[in-house]
Amino acid sequence: MRLIDVSRELFEGMPTYPGDPPFSSGPHSVLAENDPESCAISLLSLTSHTGTHLDAPAHFIPGGETVDHVPLEILCGPARVADLTNGSPDVSQEILAASGIQNIERLIIKTGSENAHLTLDAARYLKQNTRVRVVGIDSLSIEAQASPGHTVHKTLLGGDEPVYIIEGLDLSASQAGDYQLVCLPLKIRGLDGAPARVILVP
C-alpha cells in the first residue's frame, strides 16, 4: 500500500502562525552508555495549532465540540484533492464551485502558498451548497491573517454539522484526484485542536 504523508515535520525554527509561540524541543533525560537505567526522554513545547493540526469547533465556538470528541469516521474516508496552485491566494466561492466538489465530504485544497485562504463567501458555500464535512489546506490558516472576527472559522466550525478544519498540510507530493484520507489528531481531553498525523492513500 502506498501512503502519502501530508503532515509537516515539527522542528525548531519551523513556520508558525504569527504571534504563536515557536515550537521547541529539548532533553528531559538523556541516554548514557555507562548507565543501564538511563533513557532518552524529550520535552516538547508547542501549541495545539502547531504544524499540521485539526481545528475543533471549540477553537472559536463557545461550548463547541473539543478535539477528543471529533468523530474519527468523519476525519477518515474518501477525499478529493483540488489543485489550485495556479490561482489566486484568495480561494473564492466561484473557484470552489468550478472545482466540482458539491457531492464530496472531504476536501483538500492544494495552493502551494503559506498565505492562501478561503474567502467568507467560499466558507458559506461549503456549508450551504456542499456535503463537505472536512476541509484541509496547505497554508498556515484557512483564514486570511488580517480577517477581523474570524468569520471564516466561525462559519465552518459553527452549527449542528461543523466543517472540521485541517491546516498546515504538506501537499507537495500529492496531485489532484481522489484519495482515502486518514487524519488522526492527538486525543487530548478538552482541547480546541491538536497536532495530527495526516496521510492520503491513492
C-alpha positions as a Markdown table, in Angstrom:
| # | Residue | x | y | z |
|---|---|---|---|---|
| 1 | Met | 0.0 | 0.0 | 0.0 |
| 2 | Arg | 1.4 | 3.4 | -1.0 |
| 3 | Leu | 0.9 | 6.1 | 1.6 |
| 4 | Ile | 1.4 | 9.8 | 1.1 |
| 5 | Asp | 2.4 | 11.6 | 4.3 |
| 6 | Val | 0.9 | 15.1 | 4.1 |
| 7 | Ser | 1.9 | 16.1 | 7.6 |
| 8 | Arg | 4.6 | 18.7 | 8.2 |
| 9 | Glu | 7.7 | 17.9 | 10.2 |
| 10 | Leu | 8.0 | 19.6 | 13.6 |
| 11 | Phe | 11.3 | 21.3 | 14.2 |
| 12 | Glu | 12.7 | 24.4 | 15.9 |
| 13 | Gly | 12.5 | 27.4 | 13.6 |
| 14 | Met | 9.6 | 26.0 | 11.6 |
| 15 | Pro | 6.9 | 28.4 | 10.3 |
| 16 | Thr | 4.1 | 29.1 | 12.8 |
| 17 | Tyr | 1.2 | 31.4 | 12.8 |
| 18 | Pro | 2.2 | 35.0 | 13.6 |
| 19 | Gly | 2.0 | 35.6 | 17.3 |
| 20 | Asp | 2.0 | 32.0 | 18.3 |
| 21 | Pro | 4.9 | 30.7 | 20.4 |
| 22 | Pro | 7.5 | 28.8 | 18.5 |
| 23 | Phe | 8.0 | 25.0 | 18.6 |
| 24 | Ser | 10.8 | 23.9 | 20.8 |
| 25 | Ser | 12.2 | 20.5 | 22.0 |
| 26 | Gly | 14.9 | 19.5 | 24.3 |
| 27 | Pro | 16.1 | 16.7 | 26.5 |
| 28 | His | 14.3 | 15.9 | 29.7 |
| 29 | Ser | 16.6 | 13.0 | 30.3 |
| 30 | Val | 19.5 | 11.6 | 28.3 |
| 31 | Leu | 20.6 | 8.1 | 27.4 |
| 32 | Ala | 24.0 | 7.4 | 28.9 |
| 33 | Glu | 26.2 | 4.5 | 27.7 |
| 34 | Asn | 27.5 | 3.8 | 31.2 |
| 35 | Asp | 24.2 | 3.9 | 33.0 |
| 36 | Pro | 21.9 | 1.0 | 32.2 |
| 37 | Glu | 19.0 | 2.7 | 34.0 |
| 38 | Ser | 19.1 | 5.8 | 31.8 |
| 39 | Cys | 16.7 | 6.5 | 28.9 |
| 40 | Ala | 16.1 | 9.3 | 26.4 |
| 41 | Ile | 13.0 | 11.4 | 27.0 |
| 42 | Ser | 12.3 | 14.7 | 25.2 |
| 43 | Leu | 10.4 | 17.7 | 26.5 |
| 44 | Leu | 8.2 | 19.4 | 23.8 |
| 45 | Ser | 6.8 | 22.9 | 23.8 |
| 46 | Leu | 4.1 | 23.7 | 21.2 |
| 47 | Thr | 0.5 | 25.0 | 20.8 |
| 48 | Ser | -2.4 | 22.9 | 19.9 |
| 49 | His | -2.3 | 24.5 | 16.4 |
| 50 | Thr | 1.4 | 23.9 | 15.6 |
| 51 | Gly | 2.3 | 22.3 | 12.3 |
| 52 | Thr | -0.4 | 20.1 | 10.7 |
| 53 | His | -3.3 | 20.2 | 13.0 |
| 54 | Leu | -7.1 | 19.9 | 13.4 |
| 55 | Asp | -9.3 | 22.8 | 14.4 |
| 56 | Ala | -12.2 | 21.6 | 16.5 |
| 57 | Pro | -15.3 | 23.7 | 17.0 |
| 58 | Ala | -14.1 | 24.7 | 20.5 |
| 59 | His | -11.4 | 26.8 | 18.8 |
| 60 | Phe | -13.9 | 29.6 | 18.1 |
| 61 | Ile | -17.4 | 28.4 | 19.1 |
| 62 | Pro | -18.3 | 28.8 | 22.8 |
| 63 | Gly | -19.3 | 25.4 | 24.2 |
| 64 | Gly | -18.2 | 23.8 | 20.9 |
| 65 | Glu | -17.0 | 20.2 | 20.5 |
| 66 | Thr | -13.5 | 19.6 | 21.7 |
| 67 | Val | -10.9 | 17.6 | 19.7 |
| 68 | Asp | -11.2 | 14.5 | 21.8 |
| 69 | His | -14.9 | 14.2 | 20.7 |
| 70 | Val | -14.5 | 14.8 | 17.0 |
| 71 | Pro | -15.7 | 11.6 | 15.2 |
| 72 | Leu | -12.8 | 9.8 | 13.5 |
| 73 | Glu | -15.3 | 8.4 | 10.9 |
| 74 | Ile | -15.7 | 11.9 | 9.6 |
| 75 | Leu | -12.0 | 12.6 | 9.6 |
| 76 | Cys | -11.2 | 9.4 | 7.7 |
| 77 | Gly | -12.6 | 8.3 | 4.4 |
| 78 | Pro | -12.9 | 9.3 | 0.7 |
| 79 | Ala | -11.4 | 12.7 | -0.1 |
| 80 | Arg | -10.7 | 14.9 | -3.1 |
| 81 | Val | -7.5 | 16.9 | -3.6 |
| 82 | Ala | -8.3 | 20.1 | -5.6 |
| 83 | Asp | -5.1 | 21.6 | -7.1 |
| 84 | Leu | -5.5 | 25.4 | -7.1 |
| 85 | Thr | -1.7 | 26.2 | -7.2 |
| 86 | Asn | -2.0 | 28.4 | -10.3 |
| 87 | Gly | -4.9 | 30.5 | -8.9 |
| 88 | Ser | -5.3 | 33.4 | -6.5 |
| 89 | Pro | -4.4 | 33.0 | -2.9 |
| 90 | Asp | -8.0 | 34.1 | -2.2 |
| 91 | Val | -10.0 | 30.9 | -2.7 |
| 92 | Ser | -13.4 | 32.2 | -3.5 |
| 93 | Gln | -16.9 | 30.7 | -3.9 |
| 94 | Glu | -16.5 | 30.9 | -7.7 |
| 95 | Ile | -13.2 | 28.9 | -7.6 |
| 96 | Leu | -14.7 | 26.2 | -5.3 |
| 97 | Ala | -17.9 | 26.0 | -7.4 |
| 98 | Ala | -15.9 | 25.4 | -10.5 |
| 99 | Ser | -14.0 | 22.5 | -8.8 |
| 100 | Gly | -16.9 | 20.1 | -8.8 |
| 101 | Ile | -17.0 | 19.4 | -5.1 |
| 102 | Gln | -20.7 | 19.5 | -4.3 |
| 103 | Asn | -21.0 | 15.8 | -3.6 |
| 104 | Ile | -17.8 | 15.1 | -1.6 |
| 105 | Glu | -17.4 | 15.0 | 2.1 |
| 106 | Arg | -13.7 | 15.7 | 2.5 |
| 107 | Leu | -12.0 | 18.4 | 0.5 |
| 108 | Ile | -8.2 | 19.0 | 0.5 |
| 109 | Ile | -7.1 | 22.3 | -1.1 |
| 110 | Lys | -3.6 | 22.4 | -2.6 |
| 111 | Thr | -2.5 | 26.0 | -3.1 |
| 112 | Gly | 1.3 | 25.9 | -2.8 |
| 113 | Ser | 1.2 | 29.0 | -0.6 |
| 114 | Glu | 1.5 | 29.5 | 3.2 |
| 115 | Asn | -0.8 | 32.5 | 2.9 |
| 116 | Ala | -3.7 | 31.1 | 0.8 |
| 117 | His | -7.1 | 31.2 | 2.5 |
| 118 | Leu | -10.8 | 30.8 | 1.9 |
| 119 | Thr | -12.9 | 33.9 | 1.5 |
| 120 | Leu | -16.0 | 34.2 | 3.6 |
| 121 | Asp | -18.3 | 33.5 | 0.6 |
| 122 | Ala | -16.3 | 30.3 | 0.0 |
| 123 | Ala | -16.8 | 29.2 | 3.6 |
| 124 | Arg | -20.5 | 29.9 | 3.3 |
| 125 | Tyr | -20.7 | 28.0 | 0.0 |
| 126 | Leu | -19.1 | 24.9 | 1.6 |
| 127 | Lys | -21.6 | 25.0 | 4.5 |
| 128 | Gln | -24.7 | 25.7 | 2.4 |
| 129 | Asn | -24.2 | 24.2 | -1.0 |
| 130 | Thr | -22.0 | 21.1 | -0.5 |
| 131 | Arg | -21.7 | 17.9 | 1.6 |
| 132 | Val | -18.2 | 18.8 | 2.8 |
| 133 | Arg | -17.6 | 18.0 | 6.5 |
| 134 | Val | -13.7 | 18.2 | 6.4 |
| 135 | Val | -11.7 | 20.8 | 4.6 |
| 136 | Gly | -7.9 | 20.9 | 4.6 |
| 137 | Ile | -5.4 | 23.4 | 3.3 |
| 138 | Asp | -1.7 | 23.6 | 3.0 |
| 139 | Ser | -1.4 | 27.2 | 4.3 |
| 140 | Leu | -0.9 | 28.2 | 8.0 |
| 141 | Ser | -4.5 | 29.2 | 8.3 |
| 142 | Ile | -7.7 | 28.7 | 6.3 |
| 143 | Glu | -8.5 | 32.3 | 7.0 |
| 144 | Ala | -6.7 | 35.5 | 6.0 |
| 145 | Gln | -4.4 | 36.7 | 8.8 |
| 146 | Ala | -5.9 | 40.2 | 8.7 |
| 147 | Ser | -9.5 | 38.9 | 8.7 |
| 148 | Pro | -11.5 | 40.6 | 11.6 |
| 149 | Gly | -13.8 | 38.5 | 13.7 |
| 150 | His | -12.5 | 35.1 | 12.5 |
| 151 | Thr | -15.7 | 34.8 | 10.4 |
| 152 | Val | -14.4 | 32.0 | 8.1 |
| 153 | His | -13.5 | 29.8 | 11.1 |
| 154 | Lys | -16.8 | 30.5 | 12.8 |
| 155 | Thr | -18.8 | 29.8 | 9.7 |
| 156 | Leu | -17.1 | 26.5 | 9.1 |
| 157 | Leu | -17.0 | 25.3 | 12.7 |
| 158 | Gly | -20.4 | 26.5 | 13.8 |
| 159 | Gly | -23.8 | 24.9 | 13.7 |
| 160 | Asp | -25.0 | 21.3 | 14.3 |
| 161 | Glu | -22.8 | 19.9 | 11.5 |
| 162 | Pro | -19.4 | 21.7 | 11.7 |
| 163 | Val | -16.9 | 21.5 | 8.9 |
| 164 | Tyr | -13.8 | 20.4 | 10.6 |
| 165 | Ile | -10.6 | 22.2 | 9.5 |
| 166 | Ile | -7.1 | 20.7 | 8.9 |
| 167 | Glu | -4.4 | 23.4 | 8.5 |
| 168 | Gly | -0.7 | 23.3 | 7.7 |
| 169 | Leu | -0.8 | 20.3 | 5.3 |
| 170 | Asp | 2.2 | 19.4 | 3.2 |
| 171 | Leu | 0.7 | 18.6 | -0.2 |
| 172 | Ser | 3.9 | 18.9 | -2.3 |
| 173 | Ala | 3.9 | 15.1 | -3.1 |
| 174 | Ser | 0.1 | 14.9 | -3.9 |
| 175 | Gln | -1.7 | 15.5 | -7.1 |
| 176 | Ala | -5.3 | 16.4 | -7.9 |
| 177 | Gly | -7.6 | 13.5 | -7.6 |
| 178 | Asp | -9.4 | 11.1 | -5.3 |
| 179 | Tyr | -7.8 | 9.5 | -2.2 |
| 180 | Gln | -8.6 | 8.0 | 1.1 |
| 181 | Leu | -7.9 | 10.5 | 3.9 |
| 182 | Val | -6.7 | 9.5 | 7.3 |
| 183 | Cys | -6.5 | 12.3 | 9.8 |
| 184 | Leu | -5.7 | 11.3 | 13.4 |
| 185 | Pro | -5.4 | 14.3 | 15.8 |
| 186 | Leu | -3.9 | 13.7 | 19.3 |
| 187 | Lys | -6.6 | 12.7 | 21.7 |
| 188 | Ile | -6.1 | 15.4 | 24.3 |
| 189 | Arg | -9.0 | 16.0 | 26.6 |
| 190 | Gly | -11.0 | 19.2 | 26.3 |
| 191 | Leu | -8.7 | 21.0 | 23.8 |
| 192 | Asp | -9.7 | 23.3 | 20.9 |
| 193 | Gly | -7.5 | 21.5 | 18.4 |
| 194 | Ala | -4.4 | 19.2 | 18.2 |
| 195 | Pro | -1.5 | 18.3 | 16.0 |
| 196 | Ala | -2.4 | 15.5 | 13.7 |
| 197 | Arg | -0.7 | 12.8 | 11.5 |
| 198 | Val | -2.4 | 13.0 | 8.2 |
| 199 | Ile | -2.0 | 10.7 | 5.2 |
| 200 | Leu | -3.5 | 10.2 | 1.8 |
| 201 | Val | -3.9 | 6.7 | 0.3 |
| 202 | Pro | -4.2 | 6.8 | -3.6 |
